[in-house]
């Protein structure tokens, strides 16, 4: 993380706040003032460890972290997924202060007034499949229950599968929680890869100088400013929530598994506590952006001339997609829409545009919709399909209505739509 900060300090704004700031609500207010900057709170009230936020809150920063341009991120992730690199560089834990777990020593934020409590939001959970020993890394929100216990929200993905295997065996699942990581590792930890793949090998592809892992217990963990060791208890749950999710609305309370911490390792030299602001750009981009290569791959199977895919920040990087294609046949636009809506089940609205439209420019998108869409021909409405649990208008059974907008030119009348300023 420190190397990345040094790498971006000349080109990106880093805001340092030296005044004393409470971790209860006040820190969130400051972070909201600087939605796309890196923010360092040097003096959290009652703590010795500064808070950092905003490492991944723009596509430009993420592109810098994985050594590509903003419009190449989708291809860079796809390449890393196809070409993971085994990690040879490992070492034992050195340069850390190891103590009994005590979460009261960390400046964990309570973000909003109705929150269930203080939440770890930037922690990457490392675990092994109890049957295959394949490692998984994933980001989860974790509610502080006491100085050595957390409630963890787990959705049906890899860690959920690992935990349920351990539960059937009546065994606790050993984990580590890494906080304060290089953004390339954060991105890899949120990427959608097969369950028998290792996110750290994906991260190793991103890293020009190679990824180093630390031996912590029986797990291999990326270098981080703070590392927590523990286990997810197979026979204990606790209420988790409310918590503000991607849509800037409250997710509801559930019973979730409990983590029992056993050790705490904090870097001796200048550690930071990384906090991801709920519903902020960092939250949205890390959760949504890795879905773009999956959508791209699905569309490419149907429309091989697809150019790019974007999950928009205004759509919470989850509910709205823009797809760029080089249209060759009249039905390409609608085929691209159907492939998009099926590739990402949480998606609600999709717009497909021609390659002369800049998908990173929302004014250009609006131009395409206003000049190339005939509502009765170009809008697809699909009612009563499964959507996102985060969508406030979804029905209690999880269904919603999906909309596709074909904002591409009529292939038989292309000359009517040529943009003079681009010729």
Secondary structure as UniProt FT lines:
FT   HELIX           2..8
FT   TURN            9..11
FT   STRAND          14..17
FT   HELIX           26..33
FT   TURN            34..36
FT   STRAND          38..41
FT   TURN            42..43
FT   TURN            45..46
FT   STRAND          50..53
FT   TURN            55..56
FT   HELIX           59..65
FT   TURN            66..67
FT   HELIX           70..72
FT   HELIX           73..82
FT   STRAND          90..92
FT   STRAND          96..99
FT   HELIX           103..105
FT   TURN            113..114
FT   STRAND          119..120
FT   STRAND          123..128
FT   TURN            130..132
FT   STRAND          135..139
FT   STRAND          142..146
FT   TURN            147..148
FT   STRAND          149..152
FT   TURN            156..157
FT   HELIX           158..168
FT   TURN            169..170
FT   STRAND          173..179
FT   HELIX           183..189
FT   TURN            195..196
FT   HELIX           199..206
FT   TURN            208..209
FT   STRAND          213..216
FT   TURN            217..218
FT   STRAND          219..222
FT   STRAND          226..240
FT   STRAND          243..244
FT   TURN            246..247
FT   STRAND          250..251
FT   STRAND          254..267
FT   STRAND          272..274
FT   TURN            278..279
FT   HELIX           281..288
FT   HELIX           289..291
FT   HELIX           292..302
FT   TURN            304..305
FT   STRAND          306..311
FT   TURN            313..319
FT   STRAND          320..325
FT   TURN            330..331
FT   HELIX           332..343
FT   TURN            345..346
FT   STRAND          349..354
FT   TURN            355..356
FT   TURN            359..360
FT   HELIX           362..372
FT   HELIX           375..378
FT   STRAND          379..386
FT   TURN            389..390
FT   TURN            392..393
FT   TURN            396..397
FT   STRAND          399..407
FT   HELIX           411..417
FT   HELIX           420..422
//
